[in-house]
Amino acid sequence: MTKDEIIEHNIVLTFAFLRQVVKNPSIIEDIADNSIIEFIENDRPIIETKKTKKPDRYFKVKHQFEKVKLLSNTEN
């Protein structure tokens, strides 16, 4: 996948997530302001990159977005 394709794909996921949040606002009740969200897809591996900030919350992409708690992710 090219960089542009990855960016476009992430934009599509973001808008799909926002549509679901509009339908069900409780999805974001426990997400603090300024949190970093990352989407996890079954057919795409999580790629470790050097980021200055790591995601606070992960959402598994299925037909609907589902919050995922990772063992290495410490929640406040």
N, CA, C and O atoms as a GROMACS GRO file, in nm:
protein
  304
    1MET      N    1   0.084  -0.117   0.000
    1MET     CA    2   0.000   0.000   0.000
    1MET      C    3   0.089   0.124   0.000
    1MET      O    4   0.187   0.132   0.075
    2THR      N    5   0.055   0.219  -0.082
    2THR     CA    6   0.133   0.342  -0.086
    2THR      C    7   0.095   0.431   0.032
    2THR      O    8  -0.007   0.409   0.098
    3LYS      N    9   0.177   0.530   0.058
    3LYS     CA   10   0.150   0.622   0.168
    3LYS      C   11   0.015   0.692   0.147
    3LYS      O   12  -0.062   0.707   0.242
    4ASP      N   13  -0.014   0.734   0.025
    4ASP     CA   14  -0.143   0.799  -0.005
    4ASP      C   15  -0.261   0.705   0.018
    4ASP      O   16  -0.365   0.748   0.067
    5GLU      N   17  -0.245   0.578  -0.018
    5GLU     CA   18  -0.352   0.480   0.003
    5GLU      C   19  -0.376   0.457   0.152
    5GLU      O   20  -0.490   0.442   0.196
    6ILE      N   21  -0.268   0.453   0.229
    6ILE     CA   22  -0.281   0.436   0.375
    6ILE      C   23  -0.354   0.555   0.435
    6ILE      O   24  -0.442   0.539   0.519
    7ILE      N   25  -0.317   0.675   0.392
    7ILE     CA   26  -0.382   0.796   0.442
    7ILE      C   27  -0.531   0.794   0.407
    7ILE      O   28  -0.615   0.823   0.493
    8GLU      N   29  -0.564   0.761   0.283
    8GLU     CA   30  -0.704   0.757   0.241
    8GLU      C   31  -0.781   0.652   0.321
    8GLU      O   32  -0.894   0.676   0.364
    9HIS      N   33  -0.721   0.536   0.342
    9HIS     CA   34  -0.784   0.429   0.419
    9HIS      C   35  -0.811   0.475   0.562
    9HIS      O   36  -0.919   0.449   0.616
   10ASN      N   37  -0.715   0.542   0.624
   10ASN     CA   38  -0.732   0.591   0.760
   10ASN      C   39  -0.842   0.696   0.769
   10ASN      O   40  -0.915   0.702   0.868
   11ILE      N   41  -0.854   0.780   0.668
   11ILE     CA   42  -0.960   0.880   0.664
   11ILE      C   43  -1.097   0.812   0.656
   11ILE      O   44  -1.191   0.852   0.725
   12VAL      N   45  -1.108   0.709   0.572
   12VAL     CA   46  -1.234   0.634   0.560
   12VAL      C   47  -1.271   0.570   0.694
   12VAL      O   48  -1.386   0.577   0.735
   13LEU      N   49  -1.173   0.509   0.762
   13LEU     CA   50  -1.199   0.448   0.893
   13LEU      C   51  -1.243   0.553   0.995
   13LEU      O   52  -1.334   0.530   1.074
   14THR      N   53  -1.178   0.668   0.993
   14THR     CA   54  -1.211   0.774   1.088
   14THR      C   55  -1.354   0.821   1.070
   14THR      O   56  -1.427   0.838   1.168
   15PHE      N   57  -1.396   0.843   0.945
   15PHE     CA   58  -1.533   0.887   0.922
   15PHE      C   59  -1.635   0.778   0.955
   15PHE      O   60  -1.744   0.807   1.003
   16ALA      N   61  -1.600   0.652   0.930
   16ALA     CA   62  -1.689   0.542   0.968
   16ALA      C   63  -1.704   0.537   1.120
   16ALA      O   64  -1.813   0.514   1.172
   17PHE      N   65  -1.594   0.558   1.191
   17PHE     CA   66  -1.597   0.562   1.337
   17PHE      C   67  -1.684   0.678   1.386
   17PHE      O   68  -1.764   0.661   1.477
   18LEU      N   69  -1.667   0.795   1.327
   18LEU     CA   70  -1.747   0.912   1.367
   18LEU      C   71  -1.896   0.890   1.342
   18LEU      O   72  -1.978   0.933   1.423
   19ARG      N   73  -1.931   0.825   1.232
   19ARG     CA   74  -2.072   0.794   1.206
   19ARG      C   75  -2.127   0.704   1.316
   19ARG      O   76  -2.240   0.722   1.360
   20GLN      N   77  -2.048   0.606   1.359
   20GLN     CA   78  -2.093   0.516   1.464
   20GLN      C   79  -2.105   0.590   1.598
   20GLN      O   80  -2.198   0.564   1.675
   21VAL      N   81  -2.014   0.682   1.626
   21VAL     CA   82  -2.020   0.761   1.749
   21VAL      C   83  -2.145   0.847   1.752
   21VAL      O   84  -2.208   0.862   1.856
   22VAL      N   85  -2.182   0.904   1.637
   22VAL     CA   86  -2.303   0.985   1.630
   22VAL      C   87  -2.425   0.899   1.662
   22VAL      O   88  -2.517   0.945   1.730
   23LYS      N   89  -2.426   0.775   1.615
   23LYS     CA   90  -2.538   0.684   1.643
   23LYS      C   91  -2.537   0.636   1.787
   23LYS      O   92  -2.643   0.615   1.847
   24ASN      N   93  -2.417   0.618   1.844
   24ASN     CA   94  -2.405   0.563   1.979
   24ASN      C   95  -2.294   0.638   2.055
   24ASN      O   96  -2.182   0.589   2.064
   25PRO      N   97  -2.325   0.756   2.111
   25PRO     CA   98  -2.224   0.838   2.178
   25PRO      C   99  -2.156   0.771   2.298
   25PRO      O  100  -2.048   0.815   2.338
   26SER      N  101  -2.214   0.668   2.354
   26SER     CA  102  -2.154   0.603   2.472
   26SER      C  103  -2.019   0.537   2.438
   26SER      O  104  -1.941   0.505   2.528
   27ILE      N  105  -1.993   0.518   2.311
   27ILE     CA  106  -1.865   0.459   2.268
   27ILE      C  107  -1.748   0.540   2.322
   27ILE      O  108  -1.643   0.483   2.354
   28ILE      N  109  -1.764   0.671   2.330
   28ILE     CA  110  -1.650   0.755   2.366
   28ILE      C  111  -1.654   0.807   2.510
   28ILE      O  112  -1.576   0.895   2.546
   29GLU      N  113  -1.743   0.754   2.592
   29GLU     CA  114  -1.756   0.803   2.729
   29GLU      C  115  -1.627   0.796   2.809
   29GLU      O  116  -1.598   0.887   2.886
   30ASP      N  117  -1.549   0.691   2.793
   30ASP     CA  118  -1.427   0.676   2.874
   30ASP      C  119  -1.299   0.712   2.799
   30ASP      O  120  -1.190   0.672   2.839
   31ILE      N  121  -1.313   0.787   2.690
   31ILE     CA  122  -1.194   0.834   2.618
   31ILE      C  123  -1.167   0.977   2.662
   31ILE      O  124  -1.248   1.066   2.639
   32ALA      N  125  -1.053   0.998   2.725
   32ALA     CA  126  -1.018   1.130   2.777
   32ALA      C  127  -0.986   1.226   2.662
   32ALA      O  128  -0.949   1.184   2.553
   33ASP      N  129  -1.000   1.355   2.691
   33ASP     CA  130  -0.961   1.457   2.593
   33ASP      C  131  -0.813   1.436   2.556
   33ASP      O  132  -0.733   1.395   2.639
   34ASN      N  133  -0.781   1.466   2.434
   34ASN     CA  134  -0.645   1.455   2.379
   34ASN      C  135  -0.592   1.312   2.374
   34ASN      O  136  -0.471   1.292   2.361
   35SER      N  137  -0.680   1.213   2.382
   35SER     CA  138  -0.637   1.074   2.366
   35SER      C  139  -0.598   1.049   2.221
   35SER      O  140  -0.647   1.116   2.130
   36ILE      N  141  -0.512   0.953   2.201
   36ILE     CA  142  -0.473   0.912   2.067
   36ILE      C  143  -0.538   0.776   2.042
   36ILE      O  144  -0.519   0.682   2.120
   37ILE      N  145  -0.615   0.767   1.935
   37ILE     CA  146  -0.689   0.645   1.902
   37ILE      C  147  -0.626   0.578   1.782
   37ILE      O  148  -0.586   0.644   1.686
   38GLU      N  149  -0.616   0.446   1.787
   38GLU     CA  150  -0.567   0.370   1.673
   38GLU      C  151  -0.667   0.260   1.642
   38GLU      O  152  -0.722   0.198   1.733
   39PHE      N  153  -0.692   0.237   1.514
   39PHE     CA  154  -0.784   0.133   1.470
   39PHE      C  155  -0.706   0.007   1.437
   39PHE      O  156  -0.604   0.012   1.369
   40ILE      N  157  -0.756  -0.108   1.486
   40ILE     CA  158  -0.692  -0.238   1.461
   40ILE      C  159  -0.784  -0.317   1.370
   40ILE      O  160  -0.902  -0.336   1.401
   41GLU      N  161  -0.730  -0.364   1.259
   41GLU     CA  162  -0.809  -0.442   1.164
   41GLU      C  163  -0.758  -0.585   1.161
   41GLU      O  164  -0.638  -0.609   1.174
   42ASN      N  165  -0.849  -0.679   1.144
   42ASN     CA  166  -0.811  -0.820   1.141
   42ASN      C  167  -0.716  -0.852   1.027
   42ASN      O  168  -0.626  -0.934   1.043
   43ASP      N  169  -0.735  -0.790   0.912
   43ASP     CA  170  -0.653  -0.825   0.796
   43ASP      C  171  -0.528  -0.738   0.782
   43ASP      O  172  -0.454  -0.752   0.685
   44ARG      N  173  -0.504  -0.650   0.878
   44ARG     CA  174  -0.384  -0.565   0.873
   44ARG      C  175  -0.310  -0.577   1.005
   44ARG      O  176  -0.368  -0.559   1.112
   45PRO      N  177  -0.180  -0.609   0.997
   45PRO     CA  178  -0.104  -0.622   1.121
   45PRO      C  179  -0.078  -0.485   1.185
   45PRO      O  180  -0.077  -0.383   1.117
   46ILE      N  181  -0.058  -0.485   1.317
   46ILE     CA  182  -0.018  -0.363   1.386
   46ILE      C  183   0.129  -0.341   1.354
   46ILE      O  184   0.212  -0.429   1.380
   47ILE      N  185   0.161  -0.227   1.301
   47ILE     CA  186   0.298  -0.197   1.263
   47ILE      C  187   0.357  -0.104   1.368
   47ILE      O  188   0.308   0.007   1.389
   48GLU      N  189   0.463  -0.150   1.431
   48GLU     CA  190   0.530  -0.067   1.530
   48GLU      C  191   0.609   0.041   1.456
   48GLU      O  192   0.691   0.012   1.370
   49THR      N  193   0.583   0.164   1.492
   49THR     CA  194   0.657   0.275   1.433
   49THR      C  195   0.712   0.362   1.544
   49THR      O  196   0.666   0.356   1.658
   50LYS      N  197   0.810   0.441   1.510
   50LYS     CA  198   0.865   0.534   1.608
   50LYS      C  199   0.775   0.656   1.610
   50LYS      O  200   0.778   0.739   1.519
   51LYS      N  201   0.694   0.666   1.714
   51LYS     CA  202   0.603   0.779   1.730
   51LYS      C  203   0.641   0.852   1.857
   51LYS      O  204   0.692   0.792   1.952
   52THR      N  205   0.615   0.980   1.860
   52THR     CA  206   0.639   1.054   1.982
   52THR      C  207   0.530   1.023   2.085
   52THR      O  208   0.554   1.029   2.205
   53LYS      N  209   0.411   0.991   2.037
   53LYS     CA  210   0.301   0.957   2.127
   53LYS      C  211   0.241   0.825   2.084
   53LYS      O  212   0.215   0.803   1.966
   54LYS      N  213   0.220   0.737   2.180
   54LYS     CA  214   0.155   0.609   2.150
   54LYS      C  215   0.006   0.622   2.174
   54LYS      O  216  -0.037   0.703   2.257
   55PRO      N  217  -0.074   0.544   2.101
   55PRO     CA  218  -0.220   0.551   2.120
   55PRO      C  219  -0.260   0.518   2.263
   55PRO      O  220  -0.201   0.432   2.328
   56ASP      N  221  -0.363   0.589   2.311
   56ASP     CA  222  -0.421   0.563   2.443
   56ASP      C  223  -0.530   0.457   2.434
   56ASP      O  224  -0.550   0.380   2.527
   57ARG      N  225  -0.598   0.454   2.322
   57ARG     CA  226  -0.712   0.365   2.303
   57ARG      C  227  -0.701   0.297   2.167
   57ARG      O  228  -0.653   0.355   2.070
   58TYR      N  229  -0.745   0.174   2.165
   58TYR     CA  230  -0.748   0.098   2.040
   58TYR      C  231  -0.892   0.057   2.012
   58TYR      O  232  -0.967   0.026   2.105
   59PHE      N  233  -0.929   0.056   1.886
   59PHE     CA  234  -1.061   0.010   1.846
   59PHE      C  235  -1.043  -0.094   1.737
   59PHE      O  236  -0.977  -0.069   1.636
   60LYS      N  237  -1.102  -0.212   1.758
   60LYS     CA  238  -1.098  -0.319   1.659
   60LYS      C  239  -1.206  -0.290   1.555
   60LYS      O  240  -1.321  -0.261   1.589
   61VAL      N  241  -1.168  -0.298   1.428
   61VAL     CA  242  -1.261  -0.268   1.320
   61VAL      C  243  -1.326  -0.398   1.274
   61VAL      O  244  -1.259  -0.487   1.222
   62LYS      N  245  -1.456  -0.407   1.296
   62LYS     CA  246  -1.536  -0.518   1.247
   62LYS      C  247  -1.646  -0.454   1.164
   62LYS      O  248  -1.618  -0.364   1.084
   63HIS      N  249  -1.768  -0.497   1.183
   63HIS     CA  250  -1.880  -0.426   1.122
   63HIS      C  251  -1.908  -0.300   1.204
   63HIS      O  252  -1.961  -0.202   1.152
   64GLN      N  253  -1.871  -0.306   1.331
   64GLN     CA  254  -1.880  -0.191   1.419
   64GLN      C  255  -1.747  -0.178   1.492
   64GLN      O  256  -1.670  -0.274   1.498
   65PHE      N  257  -1.720  -0.061   1.545
   65PHE     CA  258  -1.596  -0.041   1.619
   65PHE      C  259  -1.615  -0.091   1.761
   65PHE      O  260  -1.719  -0.067   1.824
   66GLU      N  261  -1.515  -0.160   1.811
   66GLU     CA  262  -1.520  -0.220   1.943
   66GLU      C  263  -1.392  -0.182   2.017
   66GLU      O  264  -1.282  -0.206   1.967
   67LYS      N  265  -1.406  -0.124   2.137
   67LYS     CA  266  -1.289  -0.083   2.214
   67LYS      C  267  -1.211  -0.207   2.257
   67LYS      O  268  -1.270  -0.306   2.300
   68VAL      N  269  -1.079  -0.200   2.245
   68VAL     CA  270  -0.992  -0.312   2.279
   68VAL      C  271  -0.899  -0.269   2.392
   68VAL      O  272  -0.841  -0.161   2.387
   69LYS      N  273  -0.886  -0.354   2.492
   69LYS     CA  274  -0.791  -0.328   2.600
   69LYS      C  275  -0.673  -0.421   2.580
   69LYS      O  276  -0.687  -0.543   2.590
   70LEU      N  277  -0.556  -0.365   2.554
   70LEU     CA  278  -0.436  -0.443   2.532
   70LEU      C  279  -0.363  -0.461   2.665
   70LEU      O  280  -0.369  -0.373   2.752
   71LEU      N  281  -0.296  -0.572   2.680
   71LEU     CA  282  -0.224  -0.599   2.805
   71LEU      C  283  -0.114  -0.497   2.829
   71LEU      O  284  -0.089  -0.460   2.944
   72SER      N  285  -0.049  -0.450   2.722
   72SER     CA  286   0.060  -0.354   2.739
   72SER      C  287   0.011  -0.212   2.751
   72SER      O  288   0.090  -0.121   2.778
   73ASN      N  289  -0.119  -0.190   2.733
   73ASN     CA  290  -0.177  -0.055   2.738
   73ASN      C  291  -0.224  -0.027   2.881
   73ASN      O  292  -0.313  -0.095   2.932
   74THR      N  293  -0.164   0.072   2.945
   74THR     CA  294  -0.209   0.107   3.080
   74THR      C  295  -0.307   0.222   3.070
   74THR      O  296  -0.276   0.328   3.015
   75GLU      N  297  -0.424   0.200   3.124
   75GLU     CA  298  -0.528   0.302   3.122
   75GLU      C  299  -0.528   0.377   3.252
   75GLU      O  300  -0.504   0.320   3.359
   76ASN      N  301  -0.554   0.505   3.244
   76ASN     CA  302  -0.559   0.589   3.365
   76ASN      C  303  -0.696   0.585   3.426
   76ASN      O  304  -0.720   0.649   3.528
   0.00000   0.00000   0.00000
